Each structure stands twice: as C-alpha cells, then as structure tokens.
Amino acid sequence: MNNKAIVDLGIERATISVVLHATEDYEKVKSNIIKVFNLTSNKFEESYTMGHWGNEICLLNLSVDHIEAGQLIRRIYEMLDQVLGSA
C-alpha cells in the first residue's frame, strides 16, 4: 500500500498502550517507542495500579492525531513487510 493511501485513510487518532511492571525502565521504554515508530509526540499518559502481589504496574498510553496517526500506521505496515518478507 502506498504511503499517501495510508495517510488518507481518515484516521483521526491512534493510541499506543503498554503495560509496564515495576522492574521496567519507564523512560527507556518511552524513548524506544518514539524512536521505533518515528514519532514527534512524546506526551505519555501514565496511570498506576497494583498487581496481585502488590507490585506497581504502570499503564502507559501515547495518543497521536491525524497526520502522525497515519504515519504510525505506515510505519507499522513497513515493519510488518520487513518481518513477513523475511519469513
């Protein structure tokens, strides 16, 4: 699928959600999400909860709007092509 067709899909918003355990390096995960998906948005929403054994769990969300949402979908397609193309 060409890049223009993906951007013009009418996607208004996309959200990346990640569940992190207390042993994870939250800042490293955030920076890798931005790097891997080539994003400019970096305003993550964090909410915290407790796991069954009392361990802290972070629910991390990053929402991107229209143009960047289309770019995110394009990047995911490119990554899938690379993985599936080598299978």
N, C-alpha and C positions, 0 to 999 in steps of 0.2 A: 504494500500500500504506500502511495507516495505521501510525502510529508504534508503537503497542502491539504490533502483529503483528510488526514488525521486531525490537523488543527481546526478544520472547518466542520467537524462533527457536531458542533453546537454544545460542546462540553462547557458547562458553566463553572464547575468546581470539581476538584479531585482531592481526596484525603488519603494520606499515608498514615497508617496506625501501627504502632509497635508496642508490644508488652515487654517490659524490662524488669529483670529481677535485681535485687539489691547488689549483686556481685558484678553487674554490668557497669561499664564506664559510660554514663549517660551522654557526656559531651562528645565522646568519640563516636558513639552511635549516631548522634545528631549530625556531626560533621561528615560522616560517611554517607548518610542518606542524601545530604545536599550534594556531595561530590559525585556519588554514583549516578544519581538522577539528574545531575547538572542543573540544579535549581538555584534561583536567586532568593527565594523566600526562605526565611530562617526563624520565623515566629512560631515556635512549637508550643502547643498547649500541653501541660503536664498535669496529671492528676494522680494522686497516690492512694493506695489501698493496702490492706494487709493480706498476706497469703494465709493459707490454712495453718501453717506452723508459726505464724507471727512475723514472717519475713516481709519486708517492704516490697511492694510491686508498683512500678511506675507505668501508667498508661500514657503513651506519648503520641500526639497527633500533630500532623502538619497539613494544613489545607492550602491549596493553591487555586487561584482563579483562572478564568477563561484561557488566556494565551498560554500561561505557564502550565495549566492543566492539559492542554493539547500537546505541549512539548513533553510533558511527563508521559503521556500515553505513547507518543512517538518513541521516546527512549525505551520504554518497556517493550514495544514491538521490536526495536533494534536488538535489544538484549535477548529476546526470545528467538529472533532469527539466528543470532550467533550460537545460541545453545542448541537449537533444533537443527541448524545447518550442519553442526559437527557431530550430530548423533547418528 
